[in-house]
C-alpha cells in the first residue's frame, strides 16, 4: 500500500510517500502506525505516541482503530489549518 | 453546488455574478472571503510578521471533503446556490485564500450556512499553512477556537 505524509510530517519522515508491505498481523491504522515507527528515526518522531496527527484511508478521515482491509492509500497529517 | 481547489486567484465579483445570474429564487447571498493576514498573534500577545503563506493540500481528498461539507449545509438549510473556492500554493499578505458564498431565498439561512461552511472547512478539509517569516518557516498550528467554532455545529 502507499503511505503519504503531509505538512511537517513529510519533512520529519523525509519522504512525501512510500510503498510498504506490512505484515499480515497489521490490520488497523493504529497497528500500521506502530509498525511504521520502526522504519527510521524520522518515522518514529513524526508518528510518535501522543503526537497530534490524523489519518485517512483512501482519502477519507478515519479513526486509528479503522481496519486497513483493502486500503490502497493511507495518509498521515497534522491537524488541518485551512480557511 | 460548486467546489473548486485552485492555485490561481479568483475574481469575487465575477464568481458571485455567475453564481446568482440564472437563479431568481435567491433573495440573499452571504459571502466570506478569507485573506492572508500580515501579522499573526502567537501565544496571545507576541506578534510575528509573515512574508508569505504556502498552503499545502491533499488533492482528491480536499475536493471530496469540501463536497461533503457542502452537502451537509444543503441538508441543514434551504439553499439555492453554494460556492467554495479554496486556493493552495504561495500567497502574500492581502491575497485572497478562500471564497465561500451561499444563496438562499432568505438571509438567515444564507448567513448561518456560510458561517457553518467556513467553520467546518477550517477543521475538516485537508489544508495546511506554512508561514514564511523573517525568523524562518513555521507550520501553523491548529487553533482551539477553530475547533470550538466547528463543534457548535455538531448535532446534539
gemmi code that builds the backbone of each chain (N, CA, C; Angstrom):
import gemmi

chains = {
    "A": [
        ("UNK", (0.843, -1.206, 0.000), (0.000, 0.000, 0.000), (0.872, 1.247, 0.000)),
        ("UNK", (0.261, 2.341, -0.450), (1.000, 3.605, -0.487), (0.741, 4.392, 0.802)),
        ("UNK", (1.825, 4.898, 1.388), (1.706, 5.742, 2.571), (2.087, 7.159, 2.170)),
        ("UNK", (1.276, 8.132, 2.578), (1.588, 9.533, 2.268), (1.661, 10.349, 3.550)),
        ("UNK", (2.568, 11.309, 3.535), (2.741, 12.199, 4.687), (2.572, 13.641, 4.224)),
        ("UNK", (1.978, 14.461, 5.094), (1.738, 15.859, 4.725), (2.316, 16.830, 5.746)),
        ("UNK", (2.511, 18.069, 5.255), (2.981, 19.193, 6.076), (4.263, 18.799, 6.823)),
        ("UNK", (4.362, 19.129, 8.118), (5.638, 18.890, 8.808), (5.974, 17.403, 8.917)),
        ("UNK", (4.972, 16.547, 8.843), (5.248, 15.104, 8.956), (6.078, 14.609, 7.770)),
        ("UNK", (5.816, 15.216, 6.602), (6.558, 14.865, 5.394), (8.047, 15.184, 5.577)),
        ("UNK", (8.304, 16.343, 6.175), (9.708, 16.743, 6.375), (10.377, 15.901, 7.446)),
        ("UNK", (9.619, 15.569, 8.487), (10.215, 14.777, 9.576), (10.524, 13.357, 9.112)),
        ("UNK", (9.592, 12.765, 8.379), (9.820, 11.406, 7.873), (10.915, 11.427, 6.801)),
        ("UNK", (10.928, 12.489, 5.989), (11.951, 12.612, 4.952), (11.460, 12.269, 3.556)),
        ("UNK", (10.257, 11.719, 3.445), (9.675, 11.443, 2.126), (8.201, 11.842, 2.140)),
        ("UNK", (7.677, 12.173, 0.960), (6.262, 12.527, 0.849), (5.398, 11.271, 0.765)),
        ("UNK", (5.949, 10.232, 0.172), (5.190, 8.977, 0.072), (6.131, 7.799, -0.075)),
        ("UNK", (5.611, 6.627, 0.241), (6.403, 5.400, 0.130), (5.461, 4.213, -0.029)),
        ("UNK", (5.973, 3.177, -0.690), (5.230, 1.920, -0.838), (5.674, 0.981, 0.273)),
        ("UNK", (4.737, 0.406, 0.983), (5.098, -0.539, 2.036), (4.234, -1.806, 1.925)),
        ("UNK", (4.776, -2.890, 2.448), (4.013, -4.146, 2.526), (4.044, -4.589, 3.985)),
        ("UNK", (3.051, -4.147, 4.774), (3.059, -4.505, 6.197), (2.767, -5.995, 6.377)),
        ("UNK", (3.246, -6.575, 7.462), (2.951, -7.991, 7.723), (1.456, -8.192, 7.985)),
        ("UNK", (1.029, -9.438, 7.866), (-0.399, -9.763, 7.952), (-1.023, -9.353, 9.282)),
        ("UNK", (-0.211, -9.344, 10.353), (-0.809, -9.029, 11.667), (-1.128, -7.537, 11.827)),
        ("UNK", (-0.686, -6.713, 10.889), (-1.034, -5.284, 10.920), (-2.390, -5.113, 10.232)),
        ("UNK", (-3.454, -4.946, 11.026), (-4.804, -4.924, 10.443), (-5.527, -3.589, 10.624)),
        ("UNK", (-5.018, -2.716, 11.516), (-5.686, -1.431, 11.729), (-4.702, -0.283, 11.471)),
        ("UNK", (-5.260, 0.930, 11.371), (-4.432, 2.122, 11.169), (-3.453, 2.286, 12.331)),
        ("UNK", (-3.933, 2.056, 13.542), (-3.077, 2.188, 14.724), (-1.915, 1.206, 14.700)),
        ("UNK", (-2.199, -0.032, 14.264), (-1.132, -1.039, 14.171), (-0.135, -0.671, 13.075)),
        ("UNK", (-0.649, -0.076, 12.016), (0.230, 0.386, 10.935), (1.171, 1.479, 11.441)),
        ("UNK", (0.633, 2.399, 12.237), (1.459, 3.473, 12.812), (2.587, 2.875, 13.642)),
        ("UNK", (2.259, 1.919, 14.499), (3.271, 1.291, 15.362), (4.330, 0.587, 14.517)),
        ("UNK", (3.890, -0.039, 13.443), (4.832, -0.752, 12.570), (5.726, 0.235, 11.800)),
        ("UNK", (5.138, 1.334, 11.310), (5.909, 2.331, 10.553), (6.961, 3.016, 11.418)),
        ("UNK", (6.645, 3.201, 12.706), (7.592, 3.852, 13.628), (8.963, 3.188, 13.626)),
        ("UNK", (8.991, 1.907, 13.353), (10.259, 1.168, 13.417), (11.124, 1.376, 12.170)),
        ("UNK", (10.584, 2.035, 11.165), (11.325, 2.165, 9.903), (12.531, 3.086, 9.982)),
        ("UNK", (12.419, 4.181, 10.750), (13.541, 5.128, 10.852), (13.312, 6.075, 12.024)),
        ("UNK", (14.339, 6.823, 12.362), (14.210, 7.819, 13.412), (13.188, 8.878, 13.050)),
        ("UNK", (13.155, 9.252, 11.766), (12.177, 10.238, 11.291), (10.755, 9.730, 11.430)),
        ("UNK", (10.548, 8.470, 11.071), (9.217, 7.860, 11.231), (8.806, 7.862, 12.705)),
        ("UNK", (9.751, 7.448, 13.554), (9.452, 7.350, 14.983), (9.067, 8.712, 15.548)),
        ("UNK", (9.758, 9.756, 15.081), (9.479, 11.098, 15.586), (8.134, 11.615, 15.065)),
        ("UNK", (7.906, 11.478, 13.749), (6.671, 12.001, 13.154), (5.435, 11.281, 13.694)),
        ("UNK", (5.574, 9.970, 13.910), (4.428, 9.152, 14.297), (4.443, 8.817, 15.791)),
        ("UNK", (5.164, 9.628, 16.556), (5.326, 9.345, 17.983), (3.985, 9.275, 18.706)),
        ("UNK", (3.950, 8.442, 19.714), (2.750, 8.348, 20.541), (2.501, 9.709, 21.181)),
        ("UNK", (1.290, 10.168, 21.155), (0.977, 11.461, 21.744), (1.150, 12.624, 20.786)),
        ("UNK", (1.804, 12.409, 19.626), (1.923, 13.476, 18.629), (0.530, 13.736, 18.037)),
        ("UNK", (0.263, 15.008, 17.725), (-1.064, 15.365, 17.202), (-1.094, 15.146, 15.701)),
        ("UNK", (-1.631, 14.008, 15.278), (-1.812, 13.802, 13.844), (-3.026, 12.925, 13.593)),
        ("UNK", (-3.542, 13.014, 12.379), (-4.700, 12.232, 11.998), (-4.359, 11.331, 10.829)),
        ("UNK", (-5.350, 10.541, 10.402), (-5.117, 9.588, 9.332), (-6.303, 9.554, 8.379)),
        ("UNK", (-6.009, 9.177, 7.135), (-7.066, 8.951, 6.155), (-6.762, 7.645, 5.429)),
        ("UNK", (-7.798, 6.880, 5.155), (-7.654, 5.682, 4.330), (-8.402, 5.946, 3.035)),
        ("UNK", (-7.683, 5.828, 1.931), (-8.252, 6.116, 0.618), (-9.021, 7.438, 0.611)),
        ("UNK", (-8.357, 8.453, 1.184), (-8.809, 9.853, 1.134), (-10.047, 10.146, 1.975)),
        ("UNK", (-10.321, 9.310, 2.979), (-11.377, 9.609, 3.940), (-10.783, 9.551, 5.335)),
        ("UNK", (-11.059, 10.597, 6.135), (-10.557, 10.627, 7.501), (-11.110, 9.431, 8.281)),
        ("UNK", (-10.229, 8.779, 9.018), (-10.656, 7.605, 9.795), (-10.056, 7.660, 11.202)),
        ("UNK", (-10.685, 6.979, 12.160), (-10.079, 6.838, 13.492), (-8.967, 5.786, 13.441)),
        ("UNK", (-8.135, 5.748, 14.487), (-6.980, 4.845, 14.469), (-7.355, 3.376, 14.620)),
        ("UNK", (-8.586, 3.113, 15.035), (-8.978, 1.694, 15.121), (-9.624, 1.205, 13.817)),
        ("UNK", (-9.611, 2.056, 12.777), (-10.195, 1.658, 11.487), (-9.390, 0.513, 10.870)),
        ("UNK", (-10.105, -0.389, 10.213), (-9.460, -1.540, 9.560), (-8.769, -1.098, 8.264)),
        ("UNK", (-7.680, -1.783, 7.946), (-6.938, -1.468, 6.727), (-7.382, -2.311, 5.536)),
        ("UNK", (-8.216, -3.288, 5.787), (-8.591, -4.250, 4.747), (-8.885, -3.577, 3.408)),
        ("UNK", (-8.102, -3.927, 2.402), (-8.341, -3.400, 1.056), (-7.851, -1.982, 0.820)),
        ("UNK", (-7.181, -1.378, 1.800), (-6.726, 0.012, 1.643), (-5.623, 0.118, 0.579)),
        ("UNK", (-5.750, 1.102, -0.292), (-4.711, 1.350, -1.293), (-3.763, 2.448, -0.825)),
        ("UNK", (-4.327, 3.453, -0.140), (-3.525, 4.622, 0.233), (-3.879, 5.039, 1.659)),
        ("UNK", (-2.865, 5.146, 2.497), (-3.076, 5.611, 3.867), (-2.257, 6.887, 4.036)),
        ("UNK", (-2.897, 7.936, 4.540), (-2.214, 9.223, 4.698), (-2.178, 9.623, 6.166)),
        ("UNK", (-1.081, 10.284, 6.540), (-0.948, 10.813, 7.900), (-0.681, 12.309, 7.788)),
        ("UNK", (-1.323, 13.065, 8.679), (-1.219, 14.531, 8.566), (-1.501, 15.210, 9.894)),
        ("UNK", (-0.912, 16.411, 10.090), (-1.214, 17.204, 11.278), (-2.639, 17.755, 11.184)),
        ("UNK", (-3.152, 18.312, 12.291), (-4.488, 18.924, 12.242), (-4.583, 19.944, 11.096)),
        ("UNK", (-5.758, 20.027, 10.502), (-5.960, 20.906, 9.335), (-5.959, 22.378, 9.756)),
        ("UNK", (-5.389, 23.226, 8.899), (-5.333, 24.660, 9.204), (-5.683, 25.495, 7.973)),
        ("UNK", (-6.706, 25.070, 7.234), (-7.110, 25.832, 6.057), (-8.023, 26.989, 6.399)),
        ("UNK", (-8.631, 27.532, 5.378), (-9.617, 28.603, 5.555), (-8.993, 29.965, 5.636)),
    ],
    "B": [
        ("UNK", (-23.163, 24.529, -4.913), (-23.141, 23.355, -5.772), (-21.795, 23.188, -6.433)),
        ("UNK", (-20.930, 24.175, -6.128), (-19.622, 24.123, -6.774), (-18.512, 24.183, -5.735)),
        ("UNK", (-17.525, 23.311, -5.907), (-16.328, 23.309, -5.083), (-15.137, 23.356, -6.025)),
        ("UNK", (-14.228, 24.294, -5.778), (-13.021, 24.359, -6.606), (-11.791, 24.545, -5.733)),
        ("UNK", (-10.736, 23.829, -6.039), (-9.458, 23.996, -5.351), (-8.466, 24.374, -6.434)),
        ("UNK", (-7.864, 25.537, -6.309), (-7.034, 26.039, -7.404), (-5.869, 26.863, -6.892)),
        ("UNK", (-4.840, 26.971, -7.714), (-3.670, 27.758, -7.330), (-3.889, 29.240, -7.618)),
        ("UNK", (-4.651, 29.533, -8.663), (-4.789, 30.927, -9.094), (-5.792, 31.700, -8.237)),
        ("UNK", (-5.693, 33.004, -8.296), (-6.615, 33.905, -7.606), (-7.990, 33.808, -8.269)),
        ("UNK", (-9.004, 34.372, -7.585), (-10.353, 34.378, -8.149), (-10.895, 35.801, -8.121)),
        ("UNK", (-11.855, 36.053, -8.987), (-12.490, 37.371, -9.074), (-13.833, 37.277, -8.343)),
        ("UNK", (-13.908, 37.890, -7.167), (-15.096, 37.737, -6.314), (-16.355, 38.184, -7.050)),
        ("UNK", (-16.299, 39.340, -7.683), (-17.476, 39.868, -8.373), (-17.956, 38.932, -9.471)),
        ("UNK", (-17.014, 38.445, -10.261), (-17.381, 37.558, -11.367), (-17.938, 36.238, -10.847)),
        ("UNK", (-17.356, 35.733, -9.752), (-17.830, 34.464, -9.169), (-19.264, 34.607, -8.667)),
        ("UNK", (-19.540, 35.711, -7.967), (-20.876, 35.909, -7.398), (-21.905, 36.141, -8.498)),
        ("UNK", (-21.490, 36.854, -9.514), (-22.392, 37.118, -10.641), (-22.780, 35.797, -11.320)),
        ("UNK", (-21.784, 34.956, -11.533), (-22.034, 33.657, -12.177), (-22.928, 32.776, -11.293)),
        ("UNK", (-22.733, 32.876, -9.999), (-23.471, 32.024, -9.059), (-24.963, 32.353, -9.017)),
        ("UNK", (-25.288, 33.630, -9.150), (-26.682, 34.049, -8.940), (-27.425, 34.390, -10.234)),
        ("UNK", (-26.699, 34.557, -11.317), (-27.270, 35.103, -12.551), (-28.570, 34.427, -12.985)),
        ("UNK", (-28.585, 33.097, -12.986), (-29.740, 32.397, -13.552), (-30.699, 31.857, -12.504)),
        ("UNK", (-30.607, 32.351, -11.280), (-31.492, 31.831, -10.240), (-32.223, 32.984, -9.545)),
        ("UNK", (-33.471, 33.171, -9.929), (-34.252, 34.300, -9.399), (-34.910, 33.980, -8.053)),
        ("UNK", (-34.676, 32.774, -7.548), (-35.249, 32.425, -6.241), (-34.357, 32.890, -5.089)),
        ("UNK", (-33.140, 33.283, -5.408), (-32.216, 33.733, -4.359), (-32.611, 35.139, -3.902)),
        ("UNK", (-32.832, 35.262, -2.577), (-33.160, 36.585, -2.035), (-32.011, 37.158, -1.233)),
        ("UNK", (-31.102, 36.291, -0.812), (-29.956, 36.749, -0.020), (-28.733, 35.929, -0.332)),
        ("UNK", (-27.604, 36.622, -0.442), (-26.344, 35.947, -0.738), (-25.357, 36.351, 0.351)),
        ("UNK", (-24.893, 35.389, 1.131), (-23.890, 35.669, 2.168), (-22.538, 35.222, 1.649)),
        ("UNK", (-21.528, 36.063, 1.877), (-20.209, 35.806, 1.284), (-19.115, 35.965, 2.332)),
        ("UNK", (-18.188, 35.020, 2.345), (-16.996, 35.141, 3.180), (-15.770, 35.055, 2.285)),
        ("UNK", (-14.845, 35.997, 2.485), (-13.569, 35.947, 1.765), (-12.460, 35.941, 2.807)),
        ("UNK", (-11.652, 34.897, 2.807), (-10.512, 34.814, 3.726), (-9.274, 35.363, 3.052)),
        ("UNK", (-8.509, 36.191, 3.805), (-7.313, 36.835, 3.260), (-6.080, 36.458, 4.082)),
        ("UNK", (-4.926, 36.582, 3.476), (-3.671, 36.363, 4.211), (-3.412, 37.590, 5.068)),
        ("UNK", (-3.297, 37.365, 6.376), (-3.074, 38.461, 7.317), (-1.571, 38.673, 7.494)),
        ("UNK", (-1.193, 39.939, 7.620), (0.231, 40.253, 7.710), (0.819, 39.925, 9.087)),
        ("UNK", (0.038, 40.219, 10.132), (0.530, 39.979, 11.486), (-0.183, 38.791, 12.092)),
        ("UNK", (0.577, 37.885, 12.644), (-0.030, 36.746, 13.313), (0.252, 36.815, 14.803)),
        ("UNK", (-0.809, 36.707, 15.576), (-0.655, 36.747, 17.023), (-0.300, 35.345, 17.507)),
        ("UNK", (0.751, 35.289, 18.322), (1.138, 33.979, 18.868), (1.101, 34.039, 20.386)),
        ("UNK", (0.725, 32.939, 20.964), (0.662, 32.833, 22.421), (-0.081, 34.030, 23.024)),
        ("UNK", (-1.056, 34.527, 22.290), (-1.934, 35.537, 22.842), (-1.413, 36.961, 22.824)),
        ("UNK", (-0.114, 37.169, 22.718), (0.360, 38.551, 22.775), (1.458, 38.865, 21.756)),
        ("UNK", (2.382, 37.914, 21.551), (3.522, 38.192, 20.696), (3.091, 38.196, 19.228)),
        ("UNK", (3.639, 39.105, 18.452), (3.247, 39.182, 17.050), (4.410, 38.934, 16.124)),
        ("UNK", (4.165, 38.088, 15.119), (5.161, 37.839, 14.087), (4.631, 38.344, 12.766)),
        ("UNK", (5.503, 39.008, 12.023), (5.129, 39.432, 10.692), (5.370, 38.268, 9.743)),
        ("UNK", (4.457, 38.054, 8.825), (4.733, 36.997, 7.855), (4.961, 37.613, 6.476)),
        ("UNK", (5.891, 37.008, 5.753), (6.204, 37.485, 4.402), (5.343, 36.777, 3.370)),
        ("UNK", (5.010, 35.530, 3.664), (4.206, 34.739, 2.727), (3.627, 33.535, 3.441)),
        ("UNK", (2.650, 32.951, 2.805), (1.969, 31.776, 3.338), (1.904, 30.766, 2.199)),
        ("UNK", (2.282, 29.512, 2.503), (2.142, 28.481, 1.475), (1.139, 27.452, 1.961)),
        ("UNK", (0.093, 27.256, 1.182), (-0.926, 26.281, 1.544), (-0.711, 24.984, 0.799)),
        ("UNK", (-0.573, 23.924, 1.590), (-0.457, 22.580, 1.028), (-1.816, 21.914, 1.184)),
        ("UNK", (-2.166, 21.020, 0.274), (-3.415, 20.279, 0.470), (-3.258, 18.868, -0.061)),
        ("UNK", (-4.304, 18.079, 0.098), (-4.279, 16.662, -0.264), (-5.211, 16.494, -1.458)),
        ("UNK", (-4.673, 16.614, -2.683), (-5.529, 16.567, -3.877), (-6.403, 15.314, -3.881)),
        ("UNK", (-7.635, 15.486, -4.217), (-8.565, 14.364, -4.223), (-9.353, 14.306, -2.934)),
        ("UNK", (-8.636, 14.260, -1.808), (-9.350, 14.261, -0.533), (-9.934, 15.642, -0.252)),
        ("UNK", (-9.214, 16.687, -0.623), (-9.689, 18.051, -0.356), (-11.041, 18.291, -1.023)),
        ("UNK", (-11.115, 17.965, -2.299), (-12.360, 18.196, -3.037), (-13.498, 17.377, -2.430)),
        ("UNK", (-13.196, 16.107, -2.096), (-14.225, 15.238, -1.528), (-14.712, 15.775, -0.179)),
        ("UNK", (-13.769, 16.251, 0.641), (-14.139, 16.778, 1.958), (-14.994, 18.033, 1.817)),
        ("UNK", (-14.623, 18.917, 0.907), (-15.400, 20.149, 0.705), (-16.793, 19.828, 0.175)),
        ("UNK", (-16.870, 18.841, -0.720), (-18.185, 18.462, -1.257), (-19.076, 17.872, -0.173)),
        ("UNK", (-18.476, 17.130, 0.749), (-19.257, 16.576, 1.863), (-19.771, 17.680, 2.773)),
        ("UNK", (-18.922, 18.656, 3.048), (-19.318, 19.777, 3.908), (-20.453, 20.565, 3.244)),
        ("UNK", (-20.303, 20.770, 1.951), (-21.327, 21.492, 1.203), (-22.658, 20.718, 1.210)),
        ("UNK", (-22.576, 19.404, 1.037), (-23.788, 18.578, 1.058), (-24.465, 18.653, 2.423)),
        ("UNK", (-23.643, 18.687, 3.483), (-24.206, 18.781, 4.835), (-24.931, 20.120, 5.017)),
        ("UNK", (-24.384, 21.203, 4.492), (-25.041, 22.518, 4.582), (-26.385, 22.481, 3.868)),
        ("UNK", (-26.428, 21.790, 2.729), (-27.672, 21.726, 1.951), (-28.729, 20.878, 2.649)),
        ("UNK", (-28.277, 19.922, 3.455), (-29.250, 19.142, 4.233), (-29.843, 19.984, 5.351)),
        ("UNK", (-29.058, 20.926, 5.855), (-29.495, 21.674, 7.041), (-30.269, 22.944, 6.720)),
        ("UNK", (-29.984, 23.556, 5.570), (-30.630, 24.824, 5.226), (-31.187, 24.765, 3.805)),
        ("UNK", (-32.266, 25.519, 3.545), (-32.801, 25.560, 2.179), (-31.951, 26.491, 1.311)),
        ("UNK", (-30.989, 25.918, 0.601), (-30.042, 26.736, -0.153), (-30.298, 26.635, -1.653)),
        ("UNK", (-30.155, 27.742, -2.317), (-30.328, 27.785, -3.774), (-28.988, 27.727, -4.499)),
        ("UNK", (-27.944, 28.174, -3.834), (-26.631, 28.214, -4.501), (-25.524, 28.172, -3.448)),
        ("UNK", (-24.493, 27.390, -3.715), (-23.325, 27.382, -2.829), (-22.054, 27.350, -3.674)),
        ("UNK", (-21.047, 28.018, -3.172), (-19.768, 28.051, -3.881), (-18.631, 28.076, -2.859)),
        ("UNK", (-17.687, 27.168, -3.035), (-16.465, 27.195, -2.226), (-15.290, 27.185, -3.200)),
        ("UNK", (-14.457, 28.225, -3.129), (-13.215, 28.252, -3.914), (-12.080, 28.392, -2.908)),
        ("UNK", (-11.180, 27.431, -2.882), (-10.056, 27.485, -1.934), (-8.757, 27.402, -2.720)),
        ("UNK", (-7.842, 28.283, -2.413), (-6.555, 28.279, -3.118), (-5.518, 27.459, -2.373)),
        ("UNK", (-4.486, 27.032, -3.099), (-3.315, 26.420, -2.487), (-2.098, 27.077, -3.134)),
        ("UNK", (-0.913, 26.776, -2.586), (0.301, 27.387, -3.124), (0.719, 28.599, -2.315)),
        ("UNK", (1.580, 29.432, -2.910), (2.170, 30.555, -2.185), (1.331, 31.821, -2.324)),
        ("UNK", (1.068, 32.469, -1.186), (0.306, 33.715, -1.184), (0.975, 34.720, -0.258)),
        ("UNK", (0.727, 35.992, -0.531), (1.323, 37.039, 0.286), (0.239, 37.792, 1.039)),
        ("UNK", (0.639, 38.527, 2.097), (-0.360, 39.281, 2.865), (-1.259, 40.118, 1.945)),
        ("UNK", (-2.555, 40.065, 2.220), (-3.517, 40.781, 1.392), (-4.127, 39.920, 0.308)),
        ("UNK", (-3.480, 38.796, -0.014), (-4.023, 37.922, -1.062), (-5.255, 37.179, -0.546)),
        ("UNK", (-6.143, 36.862, -1.470), (-7.329, 36.064, -1.123), (-6.941, 34.590, -1.025)),
        ("UNK", (-7.475, 33.904, 0.004), (-7.228, 32.464, 0.177), (-8.469, 31.659, -0.191)),
        ("UNK", (-9.611, 32.115, 0.322), (-10.816, 31.297, 0.197), (-12.052, 32.175, -0.019)),
        ("UNK", (-12.975, 31.639, -0.805), (-14.256, 32.308, -1.031), (-15.364, 31.305, -0.722)),
        ("UNK", (-16.286, 31.714, 0.144), (-17.464, 30.889, 0.425), (-18.679, 31.775, 0.188)),
        ("UNK", (-19.580, 31.343, -0.659), (-20.776, 32.130, -0.950), (-21.988, 31.218, -0.882)),
        ("UNK", (-23.053, 31.718, -0.255), (-24.258, 30.921, -0.060), (-25.480, 31.756, -0.402)),
        ("UNK", (-26.284, 31.272, -1.316), (-27.512, 31.961, -1.707), (-28.721, 31.181, -1.250)),
        ("UNK", (-29.688, 31.907, -0.688), (-30.910, 31.280, -0.177), (-32.068, 32.250, -0.410)),
        ("UNK", (-33.311, 31.764, -0.373), (-34.429, 32.706, -0.502), (-34.389, 33.768, 0.602)),
        ("UNK", (-33.925, 33.377, 1.811), (-33.921, 34.309, 2.934), (-32.544, 34.433, 3.568)),
        ("UNK", (-32.287, 35.583, 4.170), (-30.928, 35.868, 4.628), (-30.470, 35.007, 5.796)),
        ("UNK", (-31.398, 34.614, 6.702), (-30.968, 33.860, 7.889), (-30.231, 32.585, 7.478)),
        ("UNK", (-30.846, 31.849, 6.560), (-30.238, 30.590, 6.121), (-28.893, 30.861, 5.448)),
        ("UNK", (-28.824, 31.930, 4.667), (-27.581, 32.246, 3.951), (-26.455, 32.578, 4.934)),
        ("UNK", (-26.762, 33.441, 5.923), (-25.751, 33.802, 6.926), (-25.278, 32.570, 7.697)),
        ("UNK", (-26.246, 31.792, 8.186), (-25.899, 30.645, 9.027), (-25.096, 29.603, 8.249)),
        ("UNK", (-25.568, 29.287, 7.054), (-24.897, 28.252, 6.267), (-23.493, 28.702, 5.873)),
        ("UNK", (-23.313, 29.975, 5.603), (-21.994, 30.499, 5.233), (-21.031, 30.331, 6.407)),
        ("UNK", (-21.509, 30.681, 7.608), (-20.661, 30.556, 8.792), (-20.333, 29.080, 9.065)),
        ("UNK", (-21.331, 28.243, 8.903), (-21.137, 26.800, 9.072), (-20.059, 26.282, 8.108)),
        ("UNK", (-20.168, 26.662, 6.863), (-19.209, 26.172, 5.854), (-17.784, 26.600, 6.190)),
        ("UNK", (-17.619, 27.852, 6.601), (-16.276, 28.336, 6.934), (-15.736, 27.600, 8.158)),
        ("UNK", (-16.579, 27.447, 9.189), (-16.142, 26.758, 10.401), (-15.737, 25.316, 10.111)),
        ("UNK", (-16.532, 24.637, 9.312), (-16.237, 23.230, 9.059), (-15.082, 23.042, 8.095)),
        ("UNK", (-14.957, 23.911, 7.120), (-13.843, 23.690, 6.181), (-12.491, 23.912, 6.865)),
        ("UNK", (-12.466, 24.785, 7.880), (-11.208, 25.016, 8.593), (-10.736, 23.779, 9.356)),
        ("UNK", (-11.680, 22.964, 9.812), (-11.296, 21.818, 10.643), (-11.464, 20.467, 9.945)),
        ("UNK", (-12.145, 20.429, 8.789), (-12.422, 19.140, 8.156), (-11.851, 18.981, 6.744)),
        ("UNK", (-11.291, 20.050, 6.189), (-10.707, 19.922, 4.849), (-9.175, 19.920, 4.977)),
        ("UNK", (-8.503, 18.998, 4.275), (-7.062, 18.811, 4.458), (-6.174, 19.881, 3.810)),
        ("UNK", (-6.083, 21.008, 4.523), (-5.167, 22.094, 4.133), (-4.223, 22.340, 5.289)),
        ("UNK", (-2.984, 22.726, 4.953), (-2.006, 23.075, 5.984), (-1.283, 24.341, 5.548)),
        ("UNK", (-1.110, 25.251, 6.527), (-0.471, 26.538, 6.225), (0.970, 26.549, 6.729)),
        ("UNK", (1.864, 26.926, 5.844), (3.274, 27.122, 6.202), (3.579, 28.610, 6.066)),
        ("UNK", (3.987, 29.226, 7.183), (4.301, 30.657, 7.154), (5.781, 30.874, 6.887)),
        ("UNK", (6.041, 31.871, 6.063), (7.400, 32.304, 5.795), (7.576, 33.601, 6.583)),
        ("UNK", (8.393, 33.557, 7.645), (8.576, 34.735, 8.493), (10.047, 35.150, 8.461)),
        ("UNK", (10.359, 36.365, 8.943), (11.770, 36.778, 8.971), (12.621, 35.829, 9.807)),
        ("UNK", (11.991, 35.071, 10.704), (12.744, 34.124, 11.552), (12.783, 32.718, 10.955)),
        ("UNK", (12.221, 32.555, 9.790), (12.226, 31.228, 9.158), (10.824, 30.714, 8.922)),
        ("UNK", (10.758, 29.466, 8.484), (9.465, 28.870, 8.167), (8.817, 28.288, 9.416)),
        ("UNK", (7.489, 28.353, 9.429), (6.767, 27.830, 10.588), (5.429, 27.272, 10.147)),
        ("UNK", (5.159, 26.014, 10.530), (3.843, 25.430, 10.243), (2.842, 26.005, 11.220)),
        ("UNK", (1.698, 26.419, 10.719), (0.653, 26.972, 11.580), (0.012, 25.827, 12.356)),
        ("UNK", (-0.143, 26.027, 13.657), (-0.801, 25.015, 14.487), (-2.305, 25.191, 14.447)),
        ("UNK", (-3.017, 24.119, 14.803), (-4.476, 24.209, 14.858), (-4.860, 25.081, 16.045)),
        ("UNK", (-5.940, 25.824, 15.891), (-6.404, 26.705, 16.958), (-7.577, 26.092, 17.691)),
        ("UNK", (-7.518, 26.129, 19.012), (-8.625, 25.598, 19.820), (-9.921, 26.332, 19.483)),
        ("UNK", (-9.803, 27.645, 19.196), (-11.024, 28.418, 18.885), (-11.700, 27.885, 17.619)),
        ("UNK", (-10.878, 27.433, 16.652), (-11.456, 26.896, 15.419), (-12.203, 25.592, 15.699)),
        ("UNK", (-11.625, 24.768, 16.584), (-12.290, 23.510, 16.942), (-13.616, 23.803, 17.648)),
        ("UNK", (-13.583, 24.818, 18.533), (-14.807, 25.171, 19.255), (-15.853, 25.718, 18.296)),
        ("UNK", (-15.399, 26.547, 17.338), (-16.336, 27.121, 16.364), (-16.975, 26.013, 15.531)),
        ("UNK", (-16.190, 25.005, 15.174), (-16.722, 23.897, 14.368), (-17.643, 23.021, 15.199)),
        ("UNK", (-17.289, 22.847, 16.475), (-18.042, 21.921, 17.342), (-19.459, 22.409, 17.612)),
        ("UNK", (-19.665, 23.738, 17.576), (-21.015, 24.226, 17.904), (-22.025, 23.825, 16.844)),
        ("UNK", (-21.560, 23.361, 15.684), (-22.497, 22.925, 14.643), (-22.748, 21.418, 14.701)),
        ("UNK", (-22.055, 20.709, 15.591), (-22.279, 19.267, 15.704), (-23.697, 19.047, 16.211)),
        ("UNK", (-24.356, 18.055, 15.623), (-25.730, 17.779, 16.040), (-25.706, 17.136, 17.414)),
        ("UNK", (-26.565, 17.619, 18.259), (-26.625, 17.097, 19.623), (-27.209, 15.686, 19.619)),
    ],
}
model = gemmi.Model(1)
for chain_id, residues in chains.items():
    chain = gemmi.Chain(chain_id)
    for i, (resn, *xyz) in enumerate(residues, 1):
        res = gemmi.Residue()
        res.name, res.seqid = resn, gemmi.SeqId(i, " ")
        for name, pos in zip(("N", "CA", "C"), xyz):
            atom = gemmi.Atom()
            atom.name, atom.element = name, gemmi.Element(name[0])
            atom.pos, atom.b_iso = gemmi.Position(*pos), 0.0
            res.add_atom(atom)
        chain.add_residue(res)
    model.add_chain(chain)
structure = gemmi.Structure()
structure.add_model(model)
structure.setup_entities()
